[in-house]
């Protein structure tokens, strides 16, 4: 038996609120799309279609999906220009636009600094090769710094490739400093994945860490990072 319109509106709004409270943002976005197509009446001051559109925009904002904010924000404003939430939506769009510009400049500056350091490391490797000396230590140091500098600079997406390359190429090493570097690389990889909301990959890397270096993994902050993420948190 079909529910009356008011009850359907209430159920739709409660569903969106539940997704938001549980931080199930992927489910929220999916159901918001469905609810926004329904012509449900206002319930306790909220129109489901409008609130669904707002909830979708806010979900993208919360998970730092800034490109989607720049798509959904103007769409919300064009559909609901008189909404009490329109000023907030406009603020989101303006903030993301300014943030993207600043972030792009900052990222390029950081990558430029890292590139300059890497050029020095390459020159040192080439010098050792000309002298016929071993380059293993210098190449390991270069690979580690390419991971560490990006991770420390919070360039999460940029850090993943270099950190994975270092782990696969150099492993745990043979003495204390090399072991510490390997543990740092694994931590930076896992924290970068978690920051990008790639939780399943982060957990898989932690499992790999535990298998390869049980003591290091148990002592690593990587475990704490993932313990604070709900098991059912959506990516």
PAVEXRO-987660 format. One record per residue: residue number from 1; x, y, z of N, C-alpha, C in turn. Coordinates in Angstrom, 2 decimals. Layout:
REM residues N
{NUM; {X; Y; Z}; {X; Y; Z}; {X; Y; Z}}
...
END
This chain:
REM residues 235
{1; {0.85; -1.20; 0.00}; {0.00; 0.00; 0.00}; {0.88; 1.25; 0.00}}
{2; {0.60; 2.17; -0.90}; {1.41; 3.37; -1.03}; {1.19; 4.30; 0.15}}
{3; {2.27; 4.92; 0.60}; {2.18; 5.88; 1.70}; {1.58; 7.19; 1.19}}
{4; {0.93; 7.94; 2.08}; {0.45; 9.28; 1.68}; {1.65; 10.19; 1.40}}
{5; {1.42; 11.25; 0.62}; {2.53; 12.12; 0.23}; {3.36; 12.65; 1.40}}
{6; {2.71; 13.07; 2.48}; {3.47; 13.61; 3.61}; {4.40; 12.57; 4.21}}
{7; {3.92; 11.33; 4.32}; {4.74; 10.26; 4.87}; {5.91; 9.92; 3.94}}
{8; {5.67; 10.00; 2.65}; {6.75; 9.75; 1.69}; {7.81; 10.85; 1.79}}
{9; {7.38; 12.08; 1.96}; {8.33; 13.17; 2.14}; {9.15; 12.96; 3.40}}
{10; {8.48; 12.59; 4.48}; {9.19; 12.35; 5.73}; {10.22; 11.23; 5.58}}
{11; {9.83; 10.16; 4.93}; {10.75; 9.03; 4.74}; {11.95; 9.43; 3.89}}
{12; {11.71; 10.22; 2.86}; {12.80; 10.65; 1.98}; {13.79; 11.53; 2.74}}
{13; {13.27; 12.45; 3.54}; {14.15; 13.34; 4.29}; {14.92; 12.58; 5.37}}
{14; {14.26; 11.65; 6.01}; {14.94; 10.85; 7.04}; {16.03; 9.99; 6.44}}
{15; {15.82; 9.51; 5.22}; {16.84; 8.71; 4.55}; {18.09; 9.55; 4.27}}
{16; {17.88; 10.75; 3.77}; {19.02; 11.63; 3.50}; {19.76; 11.98; 4.79}}
{17; {19.01; 12.26; 5.85}; {19.63; 12.59; 7.13}; {20.43; 11.41; 7.67}}
{18; {19.90; 10.21; 7.51}; {20.60; 9.02; 8.01}; {21.90; 8.80; 7.27}}
{19; {21.88; 8.95; 5.95}; {23.10; 8.81; 5.17}; {24.15; 9.82; 5.62}}
{20; {23.73; 11.06; 5.84}; {24.65; 12.12; 6.24}; {25.25; 11.83; 7.61}}
{21; {24.42; 11.41; 8.56}; {24.90; 11.12; 9.91}; {25.92; 9.99; 9.90}}
{22; {25.68; 8.99; 9.08}; {26.59; 7.83; 9.01}; {27.76; 8.05; 8.08}}
{23; {27.79; 9.21; 7.43}; {28.83; 9.54; 6.46}; {28.86; 8.55; 5.31}}
{24; {27.68; 8.11; 4.91}; {27.54; 7.24; 3.74}; {27.26; 8.13; 2.53}}
{25; {28.27; 8.83; 2.10}; {28.06; 9.87; 1.12}; {27.78; 9.33; -0.27}}
{26; {28.36; 8.18; -0.61}; {28.05; 7.60; -1.91}; {26.57; 7.23; -1.99}}
{27; {26.06; 6.62; -0.91}; {24.64; 6.26; -0.88}; {23.77; 7.51; -0.87}}
{28; {24.23; 8.54; -0.16}; {23.47; 9.79; -0.12}; {23.34; 10.38; -1.52}}
{29; {24.44; 10.43; -2.25}; {24.40; 11.00; -3.60}; {23.47; 10.19; -4.50}}
{30; {23.54; 8.88; -4.38}; {22.67; 8.01; -5.20}; {21.21; 8.26; -4.89}}
{31; {20.86; 8.27; -3.60}; {19.45; 8.45; -3.24}; {18.99; 9.89; -3.44}}
{32; {19.91; 10.83; -3.30}; {19.54; 12.23; -3.56}; {19.12; 12.42; -5.01}}
{33; {19.81; 11.76; -5.93}; {19.43; 11.84; -7.34}; {18.02; 11.32; -7.55}}
{34; {17.68; 10.23; -6.89}; {16.34; 9.66; -7.03}; {15.28; 10.58; -6.42}}
{35; {15.55; 11.09; -5.23}; {14.58; 11.91; -4.53}; {14.36; 13.25; -5.24}}
{36; {15.43; 13.76; -5.84}; {15.30; 15.05; -6.52}; {14.35; 14.99; -7.72}}
{37; {14.09; 13.77; -8.21}; {13.17; 13.61; -9.34}; {11.72; 13.47; -8.91}}
{38; {11.50; 13.34; -7.60}; {10.14; 13.12; -7.10}; {9.49; 14.45; -6.74}}
{39; {8.25; 14.58; -7.05}; {7.51; 15.81; -6.72}; {6.80; 15.59; -5.39}}
{40; {7.57; 15.59; -4.33}; {7.02; 15.37; -2.99}; {6.76; 16.71; -2.31}}
{41; {5.73; 16.77; -1.48}; {5.38; 18.03; -0.83}; {6.34; 18.37; 0.32}}
{42; {6.31; 19.63; 0.72}; {7.12; 20.08; 1.83}; {6.73; 19.33; 3.10}}
{43; {7.73; 19.02; 3.91}; {7.46; 18.38; 5.19}; {8.31; 19.07; 6.24}}
{44; {7.64; 19.68; 7.21}; {8.30; 20.38; 8.31}; {9.37; 21.35; 7.81}}
{45; {9.00; 22.14; 6.82}; {9.86; 23.22; 6.34}; {10.87; 22.83; 5.29}}
{46; {10.89; 21.55; 4.89}; {11.85; 21.13; 3.88}; {11.15; 20.48; 2.70}}
{47; {11.52; 20.92; 1.49}; {11.01; 20.29; 0.27}; {12.00; 19.20; -0.13}}
{48; {11.59; 17.95; -0.21}; {12.54; 16.86; -0.47}; {13.42; 17.05; -1.68}}
{49; {12.87; 17.50; -2.81}; {13.70; 17.65; -4.01}; {14.80; 18.69; -3.79}}
{50; {14.43; 19.82; -3.19}; {15.42; 20.86; -2.92}; {16.46; 20.38; -1.91}}
{51; {15.99; 19.73; -0.86}; {16.91; 19.26; 0.18}; {17.83; 18.16; -0.37}}
{52; {17.32; 17.34; -1.28}; {18.14; 16.31; -1.90}; {19.26; 16.95; -2.72}}
{53; {18.93; 17.97; -3.49}; {19.94; 18.66; -4.29}; {20.99; 19.30; -3.39}}
{54; {20.52; 19.90; -2.29}; {21.46; 20.50; -1.33}; {22.33; 19.43; -0.67}}
{55; {21.73; 18.31; -0.28}; {22.48; 17.25; 0.38}; {23.56; 16.69; -0.52}}
{56; {23.25; 16.56; -1.79}; {24.23; 16.07; -2.76}; {25.40; 17.05; -2.86}}
{57; {25.10; 18.33; -2.98}; {26.15; 19.35; -3.04}; {27.00; 19.32; -1.78}}
{58; {26.35; 19.24; -0.62}; {27.08; 19.24; 0.64}; {27.95; 17.99; 0.79}}
{59; {27.47; 16.86; 0.29}; {28.26; 15.63; 0.34}; {29.55; 15.79; -0.45}}
{60; {29.45; 16.38; -1.62}; {30.66; 16.61; -2.42}; {31.62; 17.56; -1.69}}
{61; {31.06; 18.54; -1.03}; {31.87; 19.49; -0.27}; {32.62; 18.77; 0.87}}
{62; {31.91; 17.92; 1.59}; {32.50; 17.23; 2.75}; {33.64; 16.31; 2.33}}
{63; {33.48; 15.62; 1.21}; {34.52; 14.66; 0.79}; {35.57; 15.30; -0.12}}
{64; {35.55; 16.65; -0.20}; {36.54; 17.37; -0.99}; {36.50; 17.03; -2.48}}
{65; {35.32; 16.69; -2.99}; {35.15; 16.44; -4.42}; {34.87; 17.80; -5.08}}
{66; {35.91; 18.60; -5.18}; {35.73; 20.00; -5.53}; {35.25; 20.22; -6.96}}
{67; {35.65; 19.37; -7.88}; {35.16; 19.51; -9.25}; {33.64; 19.32; -9.29}}
{68; {33.14; 18.39; -8.48}; {31.70; 18.15; -8.44}; {30.97; 19.30; -7.75}}
{69; {31.61; 19.93; -6.76}; {31.01; 21.12; -6.14}; {30.82; 22.21; -7.18}}
{70; {31.80; 22.36; -8.07}; {31.70; 23.40; -9.09}; {30.67; 23.07; -10.16}}
{71; {30.26; 21.81; -10.23}; {29.18; 21.42; -11.14}; {27.82; 21.53; -10.45}}
{72; {27.73; 20.97; -9.25}; {26.44; 20.91; -8.55}; {26.06; 22.24; -7.92}}
{73; {27.03; 23.05; -7.53}; {26.71; 24.34; -6.92}; {25.92; 25.25; -7.85}}
{74; {26.44; 25.54; -9.04}; {25.68; 26.37; -9.98}; {24.34; 25.74; -10.37}}
{75; {24.29; 24.42; -10.45}; {23.02; 23.75; -10.77}; {22.00; 24.00; -9.66}}
{76; {22.42; 23.89; -8.42}; {21.51; 24.15; -7.31}; {21.03; 25.60; -7.34}}
{77; {21.95; 26.52; -7.58}; {21.59; 27.94; -7.59}; {20.64; 28.27; -8.73}}
{78; {20.78; 27.60; -9.86}; {19.87; 27.87; -10.98}; {18.48; 27.28; -10.73}}
{79; {18.42; 26.16; -10.02}; {17.14; 25.52; -9.75}; {16.42; 26.14; -8.56}}
{80; {17.21; 26.61; -7.56}; {16.60; 27.11; -6.33}; {17.23; 28.45; -5.93}}
{81; {17.10; 29.45; -6.80}; {17.75; 30.74; -6.51}; {17.21; 31.43; -5.26}}
{82; {15.97; 31.13; -4.87}; {15.37; 31.76; -3.69}; {15.51; 30.92; -2.44}}
{83; {16.19; 29.81; -2.52}; {16.36; 28.93; -1.37}; {17.14; 29.64; -0.27}}
{84; {16.78; 29.33; 0.98}; {17.53; 29.89; 2.11}; {18.96; 29.34; 2.12}}
{85; {19.18; 28.24; 1.40}; {20.51; 27.64; 1.32}; {21.33; 28.17; 0.15}}
{86; {20.71; 29.00; -0.69}; {21.41; 29.53; -1.86}; {22.67; 30.32; -1.47}}
{87; {22.64; 31.17; -0.43}; {23.87; 31.89; -0.07}; {25.01; 30.95; 0.34}}
{88; {24.66; 29.86; 1.00}; {25.70; 28.91; 1.40}; {26.26; 28.19; 0.17}}
{89; {25.38; 27.81; -0.74}; {25.83; 27.17; -1.97}; {26.75; 28.10; -2.76}}
{90; {26.37; 29.36; -2.83}; {27.20; 30.34; -3.54}; {28.56; 30.48; -2.87}}
{91; {28.57; 30.50; -1.52}; {29.83; 30.58; -0.78}; {30.71; 29.38; -1.08}}
{92; {30.10; 28.19; -1.15}; {30.87; 26.98; -1.46}; {31.56; 27.11; -2.81}}
{93; {30.81; 27.54; -3.81}; {31.36; 27.66; -5.16}; {32.51; 28.67; -5.18}}
{94; {32.29; 29.81; -4.53}; {33.34; 30.83; -4.50}; {34.59; 30.32; -3.78}}
{95; {34.38; 29.66; -2.64}; {35.52; 29.15; -1.87}; {36.30; 28.09; -2.64}}
{96; {35.58; 27.20; -3.31}; {36.25; 26.15; -4.07}; {37.03; 26.74; -5.24}}
{97; {36.43; 27.73; -5.90}; {37.12; 28.38; -7.02}; {38.43; 29.01; -6.55}}
{98; {38.36; 29.74; -5.42}; {39.57; 30.36; -4.88}; {40.55; 29.31; -4.39}}
{99; {40.03; 28.28; -3.75}; {40.89; 27.21; -3.23}; {41.62; 26.48; -4.35}}
{100; {40.91; 26.19; -5.44}; {41.53; 25.50; -6.56}; {42.69; 26.30; -7.15}}
{101; {42.48; 27.60; -7.27}; {43.54; 28.45; -7.81}; {44.75; 28.45; -6.88}}
{102; {44.49; 28.62; -5.58}; {45.59; 28.65; -4.62}; {46.29; 27.29; -4.55}}
{103; {45.49; 26.22; -4.56}; {46.07; 24.88; -4.48}; {46.93; 24.57; -5.71}}
{104; {46.47; 24.96; -6.86}; {47.24; 24.71; -8.08}; {48.58; 25.43; -8.02}}
{105; {48.57; 26.69; -7.55}; {49.83; 27.43; -7.42}; {50.75; 26.77; -6.40}}
{106; {50.18; 26.39; -5.26}; {50.97; 25.79; -4.19}; {51.56; 24.45; -4.63}}
{107; {50.74; 23.65; -5.32}; {51.20; 22.34; -5.78}; {52.35; 22.50; -6.76}}
{108; {52.21; 23.41; -7.70}; {53.27; 23.62; -8.68}; {54.56; 24.08; -8.00}}
{109; {54.42; 24.95; -6.99}; {55.61; 25.44; -6.28}; {56.29; 24.29; -5.54}}
{110; {55.50; 23.45; -4.86}; {56.08; 22.33; -4.12}; {56.73; 21.32; -5.07}}
{111; {56.04; 21.02; -6.16}; {56.62; 20.08; -7.12}; {57.88; 20.65; -7.77}}
{112; {57.91; 21.97; -7.93}; {59.12; 22.60; -8.46}; {60.30; 22.43; -7.51}}
{113; {60.05; 22.63; -6.21}; {61.11; 22.44; -5.21}; {61.59; 21.00; -5.20}}
{114; {60.63; 20.07; -5.24}; {60.99; 18.65; -5.25}; {61.78; 18.31; -6.50}}
{115; {61.36; 18.88; -7.63}; {62.08; 18.64; -8.88}; {63.52; 19.14; -8.83}}
{116; {63.71; 20.30; -8.19}; {65.07; 20.83; -8.06}; {65.94; 19.92; -7.21}}
{117; {65.37; 19.42; -6.11}; {66.11; 18.49; -5.26}; {66.43; 17.20; -6.02}}
{118; {65.48; 16.75; -6.80}; {65.69; 15.52; -7.55}; {66.80; 15.69; -8.59}}
{119; {66.86; 16.86; -9.19}; {67.91; 17.12; -10.17}; {69.29; 17.03; -9.53}}
{120; {69.40; 17.51; -8.29}; {70.67; 17.41; -7.56}; {71.01; 15.95; -7.31}}
{121; {69.98; 15.17; -6.92}; {70.20; 13.74; -6.66}; {70.63; 13.01; -7.93}}
{122; {70.03; 13.35; -9.05}; {70.40; 12.73; -10.32}; {71.85; 13.07; -10.67}}
{123; {72.23; 14.32; -10.44}; {73.61; 14.73; -10.74}; {74.61; 13.94; -9.90}}
{124; {74.25; 13.69; -8.64}; {75.14; 12.92; -7.78}; {75.27; 11.48; -8.27}}
{125; {74.16; 10.90; -8.70}; {74.21; 9.53; -9.24}; {75.09; 9.49; -10.49}}
{126; {74.94; 10.48; -11.34}; {75.76; 10.53; -12.56}; {77.23; 10.71; -12.23}}
{127; {77.53; 11.49; -11.19}; {78.93; 11.69; -10.78}; {79.53; 10.37; -10.31}}
{128; {78.78; 9.63; -9.50}; {79.26; 8.35; -9.00}; {79.47; 7.36; -10.14}}
{129; {78.58; 7.39; -11.12}; {78.73; 6.50; -12.27}; {79.99; 6.82; -13.05}}
{130; {80.30; 8.10; -13.23}; {81.51; 8.49; -13.96}; {82.77; 8.01; -13.23}}
{131; {82.69; 7.97; -11.89}; {83.82; 7.53; -11.09}; {83.88; 6.02; -10.95}}
{132; {82.88; 5.35; -11.49}; {82.84; 3.90; -11.39}; {82.49; 3.40; -10.01}}
{133; {81.84; 4.26; -9.21}; {81.48; 3.88; -7.84}; {80.03; 3.41; -7.77}}
{134; {79.70; 2.72; -6.69}; {78.34; 2.21; -6.50}; {77.35; 3.37; -6.37}}
{135; {76.21; 3.22; -7.03}; {75.16; 4.25; -6.95}; {73.95; 3.77; -6.16}}
{136; {74.03; 2.58; -5.57}; {72.85; 2.00; -4.91}; {72.34; 2.90; -3.80}}
{137; {73.25; 3.35; -2.93}; {72.83; 4.18; -1.81}; {72.21; 5.48; -2.29}}
{138; {72.81; 6.10; -3.29}; {72.30; 7.37; -3.81}; {70.95; 7.18; -4.49}}
{139; {70.80; 6.07; -5.20}; {69.52; 5.83; -5.87}; {68.41; 5.53; -4.85}}
{140; {68.76; 4.82; -3.81}; {67.77; 4.57; -2.75}; {67.37; 5.88; -2.08}}
{141; {68.35; 6.73; -1.78}; {68.06; 8.01; -1.14}; {67.17; 8.88; -2.02}}
{142; {67.45; 8.86; -3.31}; {66.63; 9.63; -4.25}; {65.19; 9.12; -4.26}}
{143; {65.03; 7.81; -4.34}; {63.69; 7.23; -4.39}; {62.92; 7.53; -3.10}}
{144; {63.59; 7.45; -1.98}; {62.91; 7.73; -0.70}; {62.48; 9.19; -0.61}}
{145; {63.36; 10.10; -0.99}; {63.01; 11.52; -0.89}; {61.87; 11.88; -1.83}}
{146; {61.78; 11.24; -2.99}; {60.67; 11.52; -3.90}; {59.34; 11.10; -3.28}}
{147; {59.36; 10.06; -2.47}; {58.16; 9.65; -1.73}; {57.92; 10.59; -0.55}}
{148; {58.94; 10.77; 0.28}; {58.78; 11.52; 1.54}; {58.37; 12.96; 1.29}}
{149; {59.02; 13.63; 0.35}; {58.74; 15.06; 0.14}; {57.31; 15.27; -0.33}}
{150; {56.81; 14.40; -1.18}; {55.43; 14.55; -1.65}; {54.43; 14.24; -0.53}}
{151; {54.70; 13.19; 0.23}; {53.80; 12.85; 1.32}; {53.78; 13.91; 2.40}}
{152; {54.96; 14.41; 2.78}; {55.04; 15.43; 3.81}; {54.39; 16.73; 3.36}}
{153; {54.41; 16.98; 2.07}; {53.79; 18.20; 1.52}; {52.28; 18.03; 1.31}}
{154; {51.75; 16.89; 1.68}; {50.32; 16.58; 1.55}; {49.87; 16.57; 0.09}}
{155; {50.78; 16.20; -0.77}; {50.45; 16.00; -2.18}; {50.09; 14.53; -2.33}}
{156; {48.92; 14.17; -1.82}; {48.59; 12.77; -1.63}; {48.58; 11.97; -2.93}}
{157; {47.91; 12.49; -3.93}; {47.86; 11.76; -5.20}; {49.24; 11.66; -5.83}}
{158; {50.03; 12.71; -5.69}; {51.37; 12.71; -6.27}; {52.32; 11.78; -5.52}}
{159; {52.04; 11.51; -4.24}; {52.93; 10.68; -3.42}; {52.79; 9.20; -3.70}}
{160; {51.62; 8.78; -4.18}; {51.35; 7.34; -4.27}; {52.33; 6.60; -5.17}}
{161; {52.58; 7.11; -6.35}; {53.48; 6.42; -7.28}; {54.89; 6.30; -6.74}}
{162; {55.51; 7.41; -6.30}; {56.87; 7.31; -5.77}; {56.98; 6.44; -4.52}}
{163; {56.00; 6.49; -3.64}; {56.06; 5.66; -2.42}; {55.94; 4.18; -2.77}}
{164; {55.02; 3.83; -3.67}; {54.89; 2.44; -4.08}; {56.15; 1.96; -4.79}}
{165; {56.73; 2.82; -5.62}; {57.95; 2.46; -6.34}; {59.10; 2.20; -5.37}}
{166; {59.21; 3.04; -4.34}; {60.27; 2.85; -3.35}; {60.09; 1.53; -2.61}}
{167; {58.87; 1.26; -2.17}; {58.60; 0.03; -1.41}; {58.93; -1.20; -2.25}}
{168; {58.51; -1.19; -3.50}; {58.72; -2.36; -4.36}; {60.18; -2.53; -4.76}}
{169; {60.88; -1.42; -4.94}; {62.25; -1.51; -5.41}; {63.26; -1.78; -4.31}}
{170; {62.98; -1.23; -3.11}; {64.02; -1.26; -2.08}; {63.66; -2.07; -0.84}}
{171; {62.39; -2.35; -0.63}; {62.01; -3.18; 0.51}; {62.42; -2.58; 1.83}}
{172; {62.71; -3.45; 2.79}; {62.99; -2.98; 4.15}; {64.44; -2.58; 4.35}}
{173; {65.34; -3.00; 3.48}; {66.73; -2.66; 3.67}; {67.44; -3.59; 4.64}}
{174; {68.67; -3.22; 5.01}; {69.49; -4.11; 5.82}; {69.92; -3.52; 7.15}}
{175; {69.70; -2.24; 7.40}; {70.07; -1.67; 8.71}; {68.98; -0.71; 9.18}}
{176; {69.19; -0.14; 10.36}; {68.12; 0.59; 11.05}; {67.56; 1.76; 10.24}}
{177; {68.44; 2.56; 9.63}; {67.96; 3.72; 8.87}; {67.11; 3.28; 7.68}}
{178; {67.56; 2.25; 6.98}; {66.80; 1.77; 5.83}; {65.47; 1.18; 6.26}}
{179; {65.44; 0.51; 7.39}; {64.19; -0.03; 7.91}; {63.22; 1.09; 8.25}}
{180; {63.75; 2.15; 8.86}; {62.90; 3.29; 9.20}; {62.36; 3.98; 7.95}}
{181; {63.17; 4.08; 6.93}; {62.72; 4.68; 5.68}; {61.60; 3.86; 5.05}}
{182; {61.76; 2.54; 5.07}; {60.72; 1.68; 4.50}; {59.41; 1.84; 5.26}}
{183; {59.49; 1.93; 6.58}; {58.29; 2.11; 7.40}; {57.65; 3.47; 7.13}}
{184; {58.47; 4.48; 6.94}; {57.94; 5.81; 6.63}; {57.24; 5.81; 5.28}}
{185; {57.83; 5.15; 4.30}; {57.21; 5.09; 2.97}; {55.86; 4.39; 3.04}}
{186; {55.78; 3.31; 3.79}; {54.50; 2.60; 3.92}; {53.47; 3.47; 4.62}}
{187; {53.90; 4.18; 5.67}; {52.97; 5.07; 6.37}; {52.46; 6.17; 5.44}}
{188; {53.34; 6.77; 4.66}; {52.92; 7.84; 3.76}; {51.98; 7.33; 2.68}}
{189; {52.23; 6.12; 2.19}; {51.34; 5.54; 1.19}; {49.95; 5.30; 1.79}}
{190; {49.90; 4.72; 2.97}; {48.61; 4.40; 3.60}; {47.87; 5.68; 3.98}}
{191; {48.56; 6.65; 4.55}; {47.89; 7.90; 4.95}; {47.41; 8.67; 3.72}}
{192; {48.16; 8.60; 2.63}; {47.72; 9.27; 1.39}; {46.46; 8.62; 0.85}}
{193; {46.43; 7.29; 0.83}; {45.23; 6.58; 0.37}; {44.03; 6.91; 1.23}}
{194; {44.24; 6.94; 2.55}; {43.13; 7.26; 3.45}; {42.64; 8.69; 3.23}}
{195; {43.56; 9.62; 3.02}; {43.18; 11.01; 2.78}; {42.40; 11.16; 1.48}}
{196; {42.67; 10.29; 0.53}; {41.95; 10.29; -0.74}; {40.68; 9.45; -0.68}}
{197; {40.34; 8.95; 0.51}; {39.16; 8.13; 0.76}; {39.21; 6.80; 0.00}}
{198; {40.39; 6.31; -0.25}; {40.57; 5.01; -0.89}; {40.84; 3.99; 0.21}}
{199; {39.80; 3.78; 1.02}; {39.97; 3.04; 2.26}; {40.30; 1.57; 2.04}}
{200; {39.67; 0.94; 1.07}; {39.94; -0.48; 0.85}; {41.40; -0.69; 0.44}}
{201; {41.93; 0.20; -0.38}; {43.33; 0.10; -0.77}; {44.25; 0.35; 0.43}}
{202; {43.87; 1.32; 1.26}; {44.68; 1.62; 2.45}; {44.73; 0.42; 3.38}}
{203; {43.59; -0.24; 3.56}; {43.56; -1.42; 4.43}; {44.37; -2.56; 3.83}}
{204; {44.32; -2.70; 2.52}; {45.11; -3.74; 1.87}; {46.60; -3.47; 2.05}}
{205; {47.01; -2.21; 1.97}; {48.42; -1.86; 2.15}; {48.85; -2.07; 3.60}}
{206; {47.94; -1.82; 4.54}; {48.27; -2.08; 5.94}; {48.45; -3.57; 6.18}}
{207; {47.60; -4.37; 5.58}; {47.74; -5.83; 5.70}; {49.09; -6.28; 5.13}}
{208; {49.47; -5.69; 4.02}; {50.76; -5.99; 3.40}; {51.91; -5.58; 4.34}}
{209; {51.76; -4.43; 4.97}; {52.74; -3.91; 5.94}; {52.88; -4.89; 7.10}}
{210; {51.76; -5.34; 7.63}; {51.77; -6.27; 8.76}; {52.46; -7.58; 8.41}}
{211; {52.27; -8.02; 7.18}; {52.90; -9.27; 6.77}; {54.40; -9.10; 6.57}}
{212; {54.80; -7.98; 5.97}; {56.21; -7.76; 5.65}; {57.03; -7.34; 6.87}}
{213; {56.40; -6.57; 7.77}; {57.13; -5.99; 8.91}; {56.17; -5.88; 10.09}}
{214; {55.84; -6.99; 10.76}; {54.83; -6.97; 11.83}; {55.14; -5.96; 12.93}}
{215; {56.38; -5.89; 13.36}; {56.74; -4.97; 14.44}; {56.55; -3.52; 14.01}}
{216; {57.03; -3.20; 12.81}; {56.89; -1.83; 12.33}; {55.45; -1.44; 12.13}}
{217; {54.65; -2.34; 11.61}; {53.24; -2.04; 11.37}; {52.49; -1.81; 12.68}}
{218; {52.80; -2.63; 13.70}; {52.12; -2.48; 14.99}; {52.45; -1.15; 15.64}}
{219; {53.66; -0.66; 15.42}; {54.08; 0.61; 16.03}; {53.74; 1.82; 15.16}}
{220; {53.31; 1.59; 13.94}; {53.09; 2.69; 13.00}; {51.78; 3.42; 13.26}}
{221; {51.76; 4.74; 13.09}; {50.50; 5.50; 13.17}; {49.50; 5.09; 12.10}}
{222; {49.94; 4.32; 11.11}; {49.02; 3.89; 10.05}; {47.83; 3.13; 10.63}}
{223; {48.08; 2.32; 11.66}; {46.98; 1.58; 12.28}; {45.97; 2.52; 12.90}}
{224; {46.45; 3.57; 13.57}; {45.55; 4.53; 14.20}; {44.71; 5.26; 13.17}}
{225; {45.32; 5.60; 12.03}; {44.59; 6.30; 10.97}; {43.38; 5.48; 10.54}}
{226; {43.59; 4.20; 10.30}; {42.51; 3.36; 9.79}; {41.53; 2.95; 10.88}}
{227; {41.99; 2.88; 12.13}; {41.07; 2.53; 13.21}; {40.01; 3.60; 13.42}}
{228; {40.33; 4.83; 13.05}; {39.38; 5.93; 13.22}; {38.44; 6.07; 12.03}}
{229; {38.57; 5.18; 11.06}; {37.65; 5.18; 9.92}; {36.70; 4.02; 10.07}}
{230; {35.41; 4.29; 10.08}; {34.41; 3.26; 10.29}; {34.55; 2.15; 9.24}}
{231; {34.32; 0.92; 9.69}; {34.46; -0.21; 8.77}; {33.55; -0.10; 7.56}}
{232; {32.38; 0.54; 7.74}; {31.44; 0.67; 6.63}; {31.49; 2.06; 5.97}}
{233; {32.54; 2.82; 6.28}; {32.67; 4.15; 5.65}; {32.79; 4.00; 4.15}}
{234; {32.05; 4.81; 3.43}; {32.04; 4.72; 1.97}; {33.14; 5.58; 1.36}}
{235; {33.67; 5.08; 0.27}; {34.79; 5.78; -0.37}; {34.28; 6.84; -1.34}}
END
